[in-house]
Amino acid sequence: MKFDLNTAEMKSFPNFKGGEGAMNAFMYFDGKNRILNARLTPGSSIGEHLHDSGSEIMFFTSGEGKAVCDGVEETLCAGVCHYCPKGSRHTVINTGNEDLCFYAVVAEQ
């Protein structure tokens, strides 16, 4: 199945997972797995949440931010991949002055 993430319509998800601000994203969900092309606006975050049934892989394409996974803080920027394994908790925060853009796959296991 092909997705053209360059032309996919993005929707706004205010306070995603209890975070601040808004995440704008194209999100495909087949009942088990999610594929996202997303951006967090400056000052926005994805609230801390548990990946109890699967893992998440996030690849960042622009912007600056940080992730906190199981209490460990990581710096995010273009070219960085963040991995949250099954059973872990994480949050992502845009700490920069431009959108923090990424692709993500949340795979149920």
C-alpha positions as CSV (number, residue, x, y, z in Angstrom):
1,M,0.0,0.0,0.0
2,K,1.4,3.4,-1.0
3,F,1.0,6.7,0.9
4,D,2.1,10.0,-0.7
5,L,3.0,11.8,2.6
6,N,4.0,14.9,0.6
7,T,0.4,15.6,-0.5
8,A,-1.6,13.9,2.3
9,E,-4.1,16.1,4.1
10,M,-3.0,17.0,7.7
11,K,-5.4,17.3,10.5
12,S,-4.9,19.1,13.8
13,F,-4.7,17.1,17.1
14,P,-4.9,19.7,19.9
15,N,-3.3,18.5,23.2
16,F,-2.2,15.2,21.7
17,K,-1.9,12.5,24.4
18,G,-2.4,15.3,27.0
19,G,0.4,17.5,25.6
20,E,0.6,21.2,25.1
21,G,-0.4,23.0,21.9
22,A,-1.1,21.1,18.7
23,M,0.3,18.3,16.6
24,N,-0.7,18.5,12.9
25,A,-0.5,15.1,11.1
26,F,-1.5,12.8,8.4
27,M,-2.3,9.6,10.4
28,Y,-3.0,6.2,8.8
29,F,-4.4,3.6,11.2
30,D,-5.4,0.1,10.1
31,G,-6.7,-1.0,13.5
32,K,-3.3,-2.2,14.7
33,N,-0.5,0.0,13.3
34,R,-0.1,3.8,12.7
35,I,1.9,5.6,10.1
36,L,2.3,9.4,10.7
37,N,3.7,12.4,8.9
38,A,3.6,15.0,11.6
39,R,4.7,18.3,12.9
40,L,4.6,19.9,16.4
41,T,4.2,23.6,16.4
42,P,6.7,25.7,18.5
43,G,6.1,25.1,22.2
44,S,3.9,22.1,21.6
45,S,4.4,18.6,23.0
46,I,3.1,15.1,22.8
47,G,2.1,14.2,26.3
48,E,3.9,11.4,28.1
49,H,2.3,8.1,27.4
50,L,3.0,4.4,27.7
51,H,3.6,2.1,24.8
52,D,2.2,-1.0,26.4
53,S,1.2,-2.9,23.2
54,G,3.9,-1.9,20.7
55,S,6.9,0.2,19.9
56,E,7.3,3.6,18.1
57,I,10.0,4.7,15.8
58,M,10.2,8.5,15.0
59,F,12.5,10.0,12.3
60,F,13.0,13.8,12.5
61,T,13.4,15.8,9.4
62,S,13.5,19.4,10.7
63,G,13.2,21.5,13.8
64,E,14.6,21.1,17.3
65,G,13.2,19.4,20.3
66,K,13.7,16.8,23.0
67,A,12.3,13.4,23.9
68,V,12.2,11.9,27.4
69,C,12.0,8.1,27.3
70,D,11.8,6.3,30.6
71,G,13.3,9.4,32.3
72,V,16.3,9.8,29.9
73,E,16.3,13.0,27.9
74,E,17.5,13.1,24.3
75,T,18.1,16.0,21.9
76,L,16.1,15.9,18.6
77,C,17.0,17.5,15.3
78,A,17.0,16.6,11.6
79,G,18.5,13.2,10.9
80,V,17.9,11.8,14.4
81,C,15.8,8.7,15.0
82,H,14.0,8.3,18.4
83,Y,12.9,4.8,19.4
84,C,10.4,4.0,22.2
85,P,10.3,0.2,22.8
86,K,7.3,-1.7,23.9
87,G,6.8,-1.2,27.7
88,S,8.4,2.3,27.8
89,R,7.0,5.7,28.4
90,H,8.0,8.8,26.4
91,T,7.1,12.4,25.5
92,V,8.3,14.6,22.7
93,I,8.6,18.4,23.1
94,N,9.3,21.1,20.4
95,T,11.9,23.4,22.0
96,G,12.7,25.4,18.9
97,N,11.2,28.3,17.0
98,E,10.0,26.3,14.0
99,D,7.9,23.2,13.5
100,L,9.4,20.0,14.7
101,C,8.7,17.6,11.7
102,F,8.9,13.8,11.8
103,Y,7.7,10.6,10.4
104,A,6.6,7.9,12.8
105,V,5.5,4.3,12.8
106,V,3.7,2.8,15.8
107,A,3.8,-1.0,15.4
108,E,1.6,-3.2,17.6
109,Q,3.4,-6.4,18.7
